[in-house]
Amino acid sequence: MTGLNGQRMDANVVVLGTDNVGKSALIVRFLTRRFIGEYGDIESLYTHNVVVDGREQTLNIWDAPYSQQDLSSESLMYEKRVQWADGFVLVYSVCDRASFNAVSRLIQIIKTNKDILGVEKMPIVIVGNKRDLDHRRTVLSEEGSILALSADCQFYEVSAAENYHSVLMVFHGLVHRIRESRVSVKKLAGIKGIVKSMSAVFTRRRTDSL
């Protein structure tokens, strides 16, 4: 991995969502520009290079199967995902209210455990998929926007079946968030280093004056 000032960085992305929300289709659309509608519940890890704002980014994308254990912060698998991830794509179907509710709960779990990675806020993108099936919609666009606003996440409503560009924007948006998070962590580490140095100086001065 090259540093923040270099041209290339790696980032680990976990994609989560309940069954049949189209998260695997979303990933494959991003990777290949092709839409494939049917997938089994298979765990997969992909590596893909993208250029965002003139800088190359290598994304390691974990297509993670969903289970009720994902809603338990005590799950070993959940801990593994959070420790590995630099960011999350949380996918629901606009036709499935339960999948939207699951995303809402996952956000709270991720944010509760954000200290595992030592970041102020975990980069998260919320995706409402299947917008082409508007006649079957049960989750309004406004609800996705409100959830994202309240959780300080980015929100996209897309159709993996019909539009590659909107899917591309999802992952580019997450890359921006990850980069911003890394800059914040670097700045925070710098501030902590300054405070530690100043504290050491003052401690030494107090000792010298005794």
Secondary structure, DSSP 8 states (H G I E B T S, - for coil): ---TTSSEEEEEEEEE--TTS-HHHHHHHHHHS-------S--EEEEEEEEETTEEEEEEEEE----GGGG-TT-HHHHHHHHH-SEEEEEEETT-HHHHHHHHHHHHHHHHTGGGTT-SS--EEEEEE-TT-GGG--S-HHHHHHHHHHHT-EEEE--TTT-HHHHHHHHHHHHHHHHHHHHHHHHHHHHHHHHHHHHHHHHHHHHHH-
